[in-house]
Amino acid sequence: MKLLLWDIDGTLIRSHGRSLEAFKAAFQRVYEVDLPLSSTAGKTDGLIVRETLHTWDEVAILERLEQFYVVYEGELQARFEYLQHETTILHGVHAALSHLQAHTIHSLLTGNMQRTAKIKLDAVDLSRHFRWEWGAFGSDSHIRNDLVPVALQRAQAAGWHGTFDDVVVIGDTPFDIACAKIAGACSVAVATGRFSLEQLAEHQPDLLLEDLTHYEALLQFITT
């Protein structure tokens, strides 16, 4: 049975700026620096912090990093009702998760910390679909390419007998494709985020979908 590692933002949901708003508020409170508006698609939370503070010493960043994560979690939780009402579940997500459930194991691979990922998916009642203990998160490493092995190790420790060949990373950015390829896993790209079909095609995913309404093509891909 395949292990599907789902990205969150741009793949499953769109929070319409509320998550970034919380991130920026926490960043200003902890690092006392304004976070400039820029694309964060596909980047881990820890990488965003480091890129923004590129002139800072790594030790100085790490001294406040855990505090930042705690404050960010609180800022996001404070916006929970907004997330409930404003977050969009992207086209085909419900159908894909439901129809694939019998044939796969759903877990997560995301640049979000595990705690903030849970808040985002709890807000739209999607958390129940995933084996959280098998996932890999930005809180495990700020380097996204490290995360597939983390998820595989957790799944195998829990008794799953698959290998990298049985892992499928599903995401909406070139970073998702790259982390799968480097690990030797399969990559499925969906053009539901900031990157078009043409842009994603340049990175040669194993399967490219316009959106998850094409879940039958995904099911065929993972079962053949």
C-alpha positions in Angstrom: 0.0 0.0 0.0 1.4 3.4 -1.0 2.2 6.1 1.5 0.9 9.5 0.2 2.6 12.5 1.7 0.4 15.5 1.2 1.5 19.2 1.2 -1.1 21.5 2.8 -1.1 25.1 1.5 -1.9 25.3 -2.2 -2.5 21.6 -2.4 -5.3 20.9 0.1 -6.3 24.3 1.2 -5.9 28.1 0.7 -6.2 30.3 3.8 -6.4 33.6 1.9 -3.6 35.3 3.9 -4.6 34.5 7.4 -1.7 32.2 8.0 0.8 34.7 6.6 -0.8 37.4 8.7 -0.2 35.3 11.8 3.3 34.4 10.7 4.1 38.1 10.2 2.7 39.2 13.5 4.7 36.5 15.4 7.9 37.4 13.4 7.6 41.1 14.3 6.9 40.3 18.0 9.8 37.9 18.4 12.5 39.1 16.0 11.4 42.8 16.0 11.7 42.8 12.2 8.9 43.3 9.6 8.4 40.3 7.3 8.4 41.7 3.8 5.6 40.5 1.5 7.0 37.7 -0.8 6.1 34.3 -2.0 6.5 31.6 0.7 5.2 28.8 -1.5 7.0 25.5 -0.9 9.3 26.9 1.7 9.5 25.6 5.3 8.7 28.0 8.1 12.3 27.7 9.3 13.7 28.6 5.9 11.4 31.6 5.6 12.8 32.8 8.9 16.4 32.3 7.9 16.0 33.9 4.4 14.4 37.0 6.0 17.1 37.3 8.6 19.9 36.4 6.1 22.2 39.0 7.6 21.8 37.5 11.1 24.1 34.9 12.6 22.5 31.4 12.8 23.1 31.3 16.6 21.1 34.5 17.0 18.3 33.1 14.9 18.1 29.9 16.8 18.1 31.7 20.2 14.6 32.9 19.4 13.3 30.3 17.0 11.4 28.1 19.5 9.8 31.2 21.0 8.8 32.3 17.5 7.2 29.0 16.8 5.2 29.2 20.1 4.1 32.8 19.4 3.2 31.9 15.8 1.1 29.0 17.0 -0.7 31.3 19.4 -1.3 33.9 16.6 -2.7 31.3 14.3 -4.9 29.8 17.1 -6.3 33.3 17.8 -7.4 33.4 14.2 -9.1 30.0 14.3 -12.6 31.3 13.7 -11.4 33.2 10.7 -9.7 30.1 9.4 -12.9 28.2 9.8 -15.0 30.6 7.8 -12.4 31.8 5.2 -10.2 28.8 4.4 -11.0 27.3 1.0 -10.7 23.5 0.6 -9.4 23.2 -3.0 -11.4 21.5 -5.8 -11.4 17.7 -5.6 -9.7 17.4 -2.2 -12.7 15.7 -0.4 -13.3 13.3 -3.2 -9.6 12.5 -3.6 -9.0 11.8 0.1 -12.2 9.7 0.3 -11.7 7.6 -2.8 -8.0 7.0 -2.2 -8.4 6.0 1.5 -9.0 2.3 0.7 -5.9 2.0 -1.5 -3.4 4.2 0.3 -2.2 5.6 3.6 -2.6 9.4 3.9 0.0 11.4 5.8 1.6 14.8 5.4 4.8 16.4 4.2 4.7 20.2 4.7 6.8 23.2 5.5 4.4 24.0 8.4 5.3 23.0 11.9 3.2 20.1 13.1 1.3 22.2 15.6 0.3 24.9 13.1 -0.4 22.3 10.4 -2.9 20.8 12.8 -4.6 24.1 13.5 -5.0 24.7 9.7 -6.5 21.3 9.0 -8.6 21.2 12.2 -10.3 24.5 11.0 -11.7 22.7 7.9 -12.2 19.2 9.5 -9.5 17.6 7.3 -7.2 16.4 10.1 -9.0 13.1 10.5 -7.9 11.9 7.1 -4.2 11.7 8.0 -1.8 9.6 10.1 0.0 12.5 11.8 2.6 10.4 13.5 3.9 9.2 10.1 4.3 12.7 8.6 7.2 15.1 8.3 7.0 18.8 9.0 9.0 22.0 9.0 9.5 21.5 12.7 11.6 18.4 11.8 14.0 20.3 9.5 14.1 23.7 7.7 15.4 21.8 4.7 12.5 20.4 2.8 14.7 17.8 1.0 15.3 16.2 4.5 11.6 15.4 5.0 10.8 12.4 2.9 13.3 10.2 4.8 11.9 11.5 8.1 8.4 10.3 7.1 9.7 7.0 5.8 11.6 6.3 9.0 8.5 7.1 11.1 6.2 4.9 8.9 8.7 1.9 9.0 9.1 2.3 12.8 5.3 2.0 13.1 5.4 -1.3 11.1 4.9 -0.2 7.5 7.0 -2.3 5.2 7.3 0.1 2.2 10.4 1.7 0.8 11.0 5.0 -1.0 9.5 3.4 -4.1 6.2 3.2 -2.3 6.1 6.9 -1.2 4.3 9.5 -3.2 4.7 13.2 -2.5 1.8 15.4 -3.6 2.3 19.1 -3.8 1.9 22.3 -5.8 5.4 23.6 -6.1 8.8 22.7 -7.6 10.0 22.2 -4.0 7.6 19.3 -3.5 8.8 17.7 -6.8 12.4 18.1 -5.9 12.2 16.6 -2.4 10.5 13.5 -3.8 13.1 13.1 -6.6 16.1 13.5 -4.3 14.7 10.8 -2.0 13.8 8.4 -4.8 10.0 8.8 -4.2 7.3 9.5 -6.7 6.1 13.0 -7.3 2.6 14.3 -8.1 2.2 18.0 -8.9 -1.1 19.8 -8.8 -1.4 23.3 -10.4 -3.6 24.6 -7.6 -1.1 27.0 -6.1 1.2 29.7 -7.4 2.7 27.6 -10.2 1.0 26.9 -13.5 0.9 23.5 -15.3 3.6 24.7 -17.6 5.9 25.8 -14.8 5.5 22.6 -12.9 6.0 20.5 -16.1 9.5 22.0 -16.4 10.4 20.1 -13.2 9.2 16.8 -14.6 6.9 15.4 -11.9 5.9 11.8 -12.3 2.3 12.9 -12.6 0.9 16.4 -13.3 -2.7 17.3 -12.6 -4.6 20.5 -13.1 -6.3 19.9 -9.8 -7.5 17.0 -7.6 -10.9 16.6 -9.4 -8.7 14.3 -11.5 -8.3 11.9 -8.6 -9.1 8.9 -10.8 -5.8 9.6 -12.7 -4.1 9.8 -9.4 -5.7 6.5 -8.3 -4.6 4.8 -11.5 -1.1 6.1 -11.1 -0.6 4.8 -7.6 -2.3 1.4 -8.2 -0.5 0.4 -11.4 
